[in-house]
Amino acid sequence: MKNVIGNPARGENFYLRPDEIRKIKLRLESGAHLQVTAPRRVGKTSILMYFFDNQMPGYHFVYSDTEGINNHNDYFRKIYEEILRSDCVTQ
């Protein structure tokens, strides 16, 4: 495992956190909303990318970087476009 700085840690560089992964799965499976909050640089994006890379049956995960967006219209447009481009939507 390599300490990754800058980009999300993925694959063999991801430090598996079974307790957090289990809690997130339970929340998703219960149909609840989920908000992931923590201080900067502790691995929020990495743990969410784990789900993107390890799809759960019956779920579709779409990654969209919305950090630079500063108004709600652009935010929802970006999310909508990413969903349409994803593998979960057949055209």
N, CA, C and O atoms as a DFTB+ gen file, in Angstrom:
364 C
 N C O
     1  1       0.848      -1.177       0.000
     2  2       0.000       0.000       0.000
     3  2       0.892       1.238       0.000
     4  3       1.889       1.317       0.718
     5  1       0.501       2.184      -0.820
     6  2       1.248       3.423      -0.954
     7  2       0.420       4.571      -0.385
     8  3      -0.790       4.626      -0.605
     9  1       1.044       5.471       0.330
    10  2       0.350       6.639       0.837
    11  2       0.106       7.589      -0.332
    12  3       1.052       8.111      -0.923
    13  1      -1.157       7.808      -0.660
    14  2      -1.522       8.628      -1.817
    15  2      -1.943      10.007      -1.331
    16  3      -2.795      10.131      -0.451
    17  1      -1.347      11.036      -1.906
    18  2      -1.713      12.408      -1.553
    19  2      -2.175      13.100      -2.827
    20  3      -1.496      13.049      -3.853
    21  1      -3.319      13.738      -2.757
    22  2      -3.839      14.464      -3.911
    23  2      -5.063      13.787      -4.493
    24  3      -6.161      14.342      -4.438
    25  1      -4.896      12.606      -5.046
    26  2      -6.015      11.879      -5.630
    27  2      -6.584      10.892      -4.618
    28  3      -5.885      10.497      -3.685
    29  1      -7.849      10.487      -4.787
    30  2      -8.412       9.474      -3.889
    31  2      -7.606       8.178      -3.970
    32  3      -7.169       7.774      -5.047
    33  1      -7.414       7.534      -2.819
    34  2      -6.730       6.241      -2.787
    35  2      -7.702       5.171      -3.281
    36  3      -8.833       5.076      -2.805
    37  1      -7.241       4.367      -4.244
    38  2      -8.105       3.343      -4.837
    39  2      -7.328       2.047      -4.973
    40  3      -6.098       2.028      -4.918
    41  1      -8.074       0.959      -5.153
    42  2      -7.451      -0.337      -5.372
    43  2      -6.578      -0.746      -4.204
    44  3      -6.988      -0.654      -3.047
    45  1      -5.382      -1.196      -4.509
    46  2      -4.476      -1.674      -3.464
    47  2      -3.978      -0.556      -2.548
    48  3      -3.449      -0.831      -1.471
    49  1      -4.141       0.688      -2.962
    50  2      -3.731       1.815      -2.124
    51  2      -4.814       2.265      -1.144
    52  3      -4.571       3.120      -0.293
    53  1      -6.004       1.688      -1.268
    54  2      -7.106       2.044      -0.374
    55  2      -6.986       1.252       0.916
    56  3      -6.875       0.026       0.888
    57  1      -7.009       1.945       2.046
    58  2      -6.991       1.301       3.359
    59  2      -8.418       0.902       3.696
    60  3      -9.266       1.751       3.971
    61  1      -8.670      -0.398       3.671
    62  2     -10.014      -0.924       3.895
    63  2     -10.472      -0.606       5.315
    64  3      -9.774      -0.896       6.286
    65  1     -11.644      -0.011       5.417
    66  2     -12.225       0.344       6.719
    67  2     -13.551      -0.389       6.850
    68  3     -14.605       0.175       6.555
    69  1     -13.507      -1.657       7.295
    70  2     -14.718      -2.490       7.303
    71  2     -15.865      -1.924       8.135
    72  3     -17.024      -2.074       7.747
    73  1     -15.585      -1.284       9.259
    74  2     -16.670      -0.738      10.080
    75  2     -17.406       0.379       9.351
    76  3     -18.636       0.414       9.336
    77  1     -16.654       1.286       8.749
    78  2     -17.281       2.390       8.026
    79  2     -18.032       1.888       6.791
    80  3     -19.130       2.358       6.494
    81  1     -17.436       0.933       6.077
    82  2     -18.081       0.372       4.886
    83  2     -19.380      -0.326       5.269
    84  3     -20.394      -0.179       4.587
    85  1     -19.349      -1.085       6.363
    86  2     -20.553      -1.781       6.835
    87  2     -21.649      -0.770       7.200
    88  3     -22.813      -0.967       6.851
    89  1     -21.283       0.305       7.898
    90  2     -22.266       1.320       8.289
    91  2     -22.880       2.003       7.072
    92  3     -24.086       2.246       7.034
    93  1     -22.059       2.309       6.093
    94  2     -22.574       2.942       4.873
    95  2     -23.510       1.991       4.152
    96  3     -24.583       2.398       3.709
    97  1     -23.114       0.709       4.026
    98  2     -23.984      -0.280       3.370
    99  2     -25.321      -0.391       4.085
   100  3     -26.366      -0.424       3.435
   101  1     -25.306      -0.449       5.415
   102  2     -26.554      -0.556       6.180
   103  2     -27.461       0.641       5.930
   104  3     -28.674       0.488       5.786
   105  1     -26.871       1.834       5.878
   106  2     -27.678       3.033       5.615
   107  2     -28.281       2.997       4.215
   108  3     -29.456       3.318       4.033
   109  1     -27.483       2.608       3.231
   110  2     -27.987       2.534       1.865
   111  2     -29.084       1.485       1.746
   112  3     -30.119       1.731       1.126
   113  1     -28.859       0.323       2.336
   114  2     -29.833      -0.764       2.240
   115  2     -31.128      -0.450       2.978
   116  3     -32.176      -1.006       2.648
   117  1     -31.072       0.436       3.973
   118  2     -32.284       0.803       4.701
   119  2     -33.078       1.877       3.955
   120  3     -34.200       2.207       4.339
   121  1     -32.484       2.420       2.882
   122  2     -33.165       3.460       2.110
   123  2     -32.976       4.852       2.691
   124  3     -33.622       5.804       2.254
   125  1     -32.094       4.971       3.672
   126  2     -31.867       6.264       4.312
   127  2     -30.950       7.134       3.468
   128  3     -30.194       6.641       2.631
   129  1     -31.034       8.422       3.701
   130  2     -30.096       9.355       3.083
   131  2     -28.758       9.229       3.797
   132  3     -28.689       8.783       4.942
   133  1     -27.716       9.623       3.116
   134  2     -26.383       9.494       3.676
   135  2     -25.604      10.774       3.434
   136  3     -25.565      11.291       2.317
   137  1     -24.991      11.274       4.482
   138  2     -24.106      12.427       4.365
   139  2     -22.773      12.031       4.977
   140  3     -22.719      11.588       6.124
   141  1     -21.711      12.187       4.224
   142  2     -20.372      11.851       4.710
   143  2     -19.644      13.158       5.008
   144  3     -19.387      13.963       4.113
   145  1     -19.322      13.349       6.272
   146  2     -18.612      14.557       6.675
   147  2     -17.406      14.172       7.522
   148  3     -17.449      13.214       8.293
   149  1     -16.366      14.912       7.369
   150  2     -15.138      14.716       8.142
   151  2     -14.196      15.856       7.784
   152  3     -14.419      16.559       6.797
   153  1     -13.149      16.045       8.574
   154  2     -12.163      17.071       8.223
   155  2     -11.517      16.771       6.866
   156  3     -11.611      15.656       6.354
   157  1     -10.881      17.755       6.315
   158  2     -10.191      17.601       5.035
   159  2      -9.145      16.496       5.112
   160  3      -8.511      16.289       6.146
   161  1      -8.978      15.789       3.991
   162  2      -7.884      14.848       3.775
   163  2      -7.893      13.620       4.685
   164  3      -6.835      13.084       5.015
   165  1      -9.097      13.169       5.096
   166  2      -9.149      11.954       5.907
   167  2      -9.670      10.751       5.134
   168  3      -9.717       9.644       5.670
   169  1     -10.066      10.959       3.862
   170  2     -10.449       9.827       3.026
   171  2     -11.918       9.722       2.678
   172  3     -12.377       8.635       2.326
   173  1     -12.672      10.800       2.761
   174  2     -14.098      10.742       2.409
   175  2     -14.293      10.299       0.965
   176  3     -15.068       9.383       0.690
   177  1     -13.596      10.941       0.056
   178  2     -13.735      10.579      -1.360
   179  2     -13.223       9.165      -1.605
   180  3     -13.818       8.423      -2.385
   181  1     -12.141       8.785      -0.958
   182  2     -11.592       7.435      -1.154
   183  2     -12.585       6.367      -0.754
   184  3     -12.747       5.377      -1.468
   185  1     -13.258       6.547       0.380
   186  2     -14.209       5.521       0.819
   187  2     -15.428       5.480      -0.103
   188  3     -15.986       4.409      -0.345
   189  1     -15.841       6.633      -0.615
   190  2     -16.960       6.627      -1.565
   191  2     -16.541       6.029      -2.905
   192  3     -17.340       5.363      -3.563
   193  1     -15.301       6.262      -3.311
   194  2     -14.800       5.649      -4.540
   195  2     -14.699       4.127      -4.390
   196  3     -14.795       3.404      -5.383
   197  1     -14.507       3.636      -3.169
   198  2     -14.520       2.198      -2.921
   199  2     -15.855       1.610      -3.398
   200  3     -15.879       0.556      -4.034
   201  1     -16.945       2.285      -3.094
   202  2     -18.262       1.805      -3.527
   203  2     -18.414       1.915      -5.043
   204  3     -19.035       1.058      -5.672
   205  1     -17.858       2.952      -5.618
   206  2     -17.890       3.109      -7.077
   207  2     -17.137       1.963      -7.743
   208  3     -17.584       1.433      -8.760
   209  1     -15.993       1.578      -7.172
   210  2     -15.157       0.514      -7.734
   211  2     -15.674      -0.886      -7.400
   212  3     -15.349      -1.845      -8.100
   213  1     -16.462      -1.010      -6.355
   214  2     -16.980      -2.309      -5.892
   215  2     -18.495      -2.227      -5.808
   216  3     -19.077      -2.226      -4.723
   217  1     -19.115      -2.159      -6.967
   218  2     -20.558      -1.956      -7.039
   219  2     -21.327      -3.001      -6.231
   220  3     -20.982      -4.183      -6.234
   221  1     -22.369      -2.550      -5.542
   222  2     -23.251      -3.440      -4.794
   223  2     -24.393      -3.844      -5.719
   224  3     -24.929      -2.999      -6.436
   225  1     -24.777      -5.126      -5.716
   226  2     -25.897      -5.561      -6.559
   227  2     -27.158      -4.745      -6.254
   228  3     -27.521      -4.548      -5.094
   229  1     -27.811      -4.281      -7.308
   230  2     -29.036      -3.510      -7.154
   231  2     -28.824      -2.017      -6.951
   232  3     -29.793      -1.272      -6.803
   233  1     -27.574      -1.568      -6.941
   234  2     -27.252      -0.161      -6.745
   235  2     -26.378       0.329      -7.892
   236  3     -25.622      -0.438      -8.487
   237  1     -26.494       1.602      -8.187
   238  2     -25.650       2.234      -9.190
   239  2     -24.999       3.448      -8.554
   240  3     -25.678       4.295      -7.973
   241  1     -23.691       3.529      -8.665
   242  2     -22.949       4.644      -8.097
   243  2     -22.393       5.492      -9.231
   244  3     -21.828       4.969     -10.191
   245  1     -22.555       6.784      -9.115
   246  2     -22.076       7.729     -10.111
   247  2     -21.196       8.736      -9.389
   248  3     -21.590       9.288      -8.361
   249  1     -20.005       8.974      -9.926
   250  2     -19.101       9.961      -9.330
   251  2     -19.163      11.254     -10.128
   252  3     -19.081      11.258     -11.357
   253  1     -19.308      12.345      -9.396
   254  2     -19.319      13.655     -10.031
   255  2     -18.641      14.655      -9.106
   256  3     -19.063      14.835      -7.964
   257  1     -17.600      15.298      -9.593
   258  2     -16.891      16.302      -8.806
   259  2     -17.615      17.634      -8.966
   260  3     -17.594      18.235     -10.040
   261  1     -18.249      18.089      -7.899
   262  2     -19.031      19.323      -7.945
   263  2     -18.409      20.438      -7.104
   264  3     -19.058      21.446      -6.824
   265  1     -17.161      20.257      -6.705
   266  2     -16.529      21.207      -5.795
   267  2     -16.487      22.629      -6.350
   268  3     -16.678      23.582      -5.594
   269  1     -16.244      22.794      -7.634
   270  2     -16.104      24.130      -8.207
   271  2     -17.411      24.792      -8.598
   272  3     -17.399      25.908      -9.118
   273  1     -18.525      24.146      -8.364
   274  2     -19.820      24.699      -8.774
   275  2     -20.359      25.598      -7.666
   276  3     -20.320      25.239      -6.489
   277  1     -20.859      26.767      -8.052
   278  2     -21.303      27.711      -7.029
   279  2     -22.757      28.151      -7.146
   280  3     -23.155      29.135      -6.522
   281  1     -23.557      27.434      -7.940
   282  2     -24.988      27.736      -7.949
   283  2     -25.781      26.451      -8.188
   284  3     -25.275      25.500      -8.784
   285  1     -27.006      26.436      -7.723
   286  2     -27.784      25.194      -7.732
   287  2     -28.137      24.723      -9.138
   288  3     -28.224      23.516      -9.361
   289  1     -28.341      25.616     -10.085
   290  2     -28.672      25.183     -11.447
   291  2     -27.519      24.396     -12.073
   292  3     -27.732      23.332     -12.656
   293  1     -26.310      24.918     -11.951
   294  2     -25.147      24.205     -12.490
   295  2     -24.901      22.897     -11.749
   296  3     -24.497      21.903     -12.354
   297  1     -25.144      22.896     -10.441
   298  2     -24.967      21.686      -9.639
   299  2     -25.878      20.572     -10.159
   300  3     -25.405      19.475     -10.453
   301  1     -27.166      20.841     -10.272
   302  2     -28.108      19.808     -10.713
   303  2     -27.883      19.427     -12.176
   304  3     -28.085      18.269     -12.540
   305  1     -27.476      20.361     -13.008
   306  2     -27.158      20.055     -14.404
   307  2     -25.989      19.066     -14.471
   308  3     -26.032      18.088     -15.218
   309  1     -24.954      19.332     -13.686
   310  2     -23.775      18.452     -13.669
   311  2     -24.158      17.037     -13.205
   312  3     -23.754      16.054     -13.825
   313  1     -24.920      16.935     -12.141
   314  2     -25.355      15.621     -11.630
   315  2     -26.177      14.899     -12.701
   316  3     -25.948      13.718     -12.965
   317  1     -27.116      15.590     -13.307
   318  2     -27.977      15.014     -14.340
   319  2     -27.142      14.493     -15.513
   320  3     -27.368      13.382     -15.991
   321  1     -26.187      15.288     -15.972
   322  2     -25.348      14.874     -17.101
   323  2     -24.498      13.658     -16.741
   324  3     -24.321      12.769     -17.574
   325  1     -23.971      13.600     -15.524
   326  2     -23.167      12.442     -15.103
   327  2     -24.016      11.178     -15.037
   328  3     -23.551      10.101     -15.407
   329  1     -25.232      11.297     -14.578
   330  2     -26.123      10.134     -14.527
   331  2     -26.412       9.638     -15.935
   332  3     -26.379       8.434     -16.188
   333  1     -26.691      10.548     -16.843
   334  2     -26.979      10.151     -18.222
   335  2     -25.779       9.490     -18.896
   336  3     -25.956       8.616     -19.745
   337  1     -24.564       9.891     -18.532
   338  2     -23.351       9.303     -19.107
   339  2     -22.963       7.977     -18.453
   340  3     -22.131       7.247     -18.992
   341  1     -23.541       7.663     -17.324
   342  2     -23.119       6.474     -16.568
   343  2     -23.618       5.196     -17.213
   344  3     -24.499       5.213     -18.072
   345  1     -23.037       4.090     -16.782
   346  2     -23.423       2.769     -17.278
   347  2     -24.807       2.348     -16.804
   348  3     -25.386       1.410     -17.353
   349  1     -25.351       3.028     -15.791
   350  2     -26.651       2.613     -15.251
   351  2     -27.801       3.069     -16.144
   352  3     -28.935       2.628     -15.958
   353  1     -27.530       3.933     -17.098
   354  2     -28.569       4.404     -18.022
   355  2     -28.292       3.841     -19.404
   356  3     -27.229       4.072     -19.980
   357  1     -29.250       3.107     -19.925
   358  2     -29.073       2.581     -21.282
   359  2     -29.786       3.504     -22.245
   360  3     -30.866       4.024     -21.963
   361  1     -29.154       3.693     -23.391
   362  2     -29.743       4.593     -24.385
   363  2     -30.153       3.838     -25.611
   364  3     -30.670       4.431     -26.558
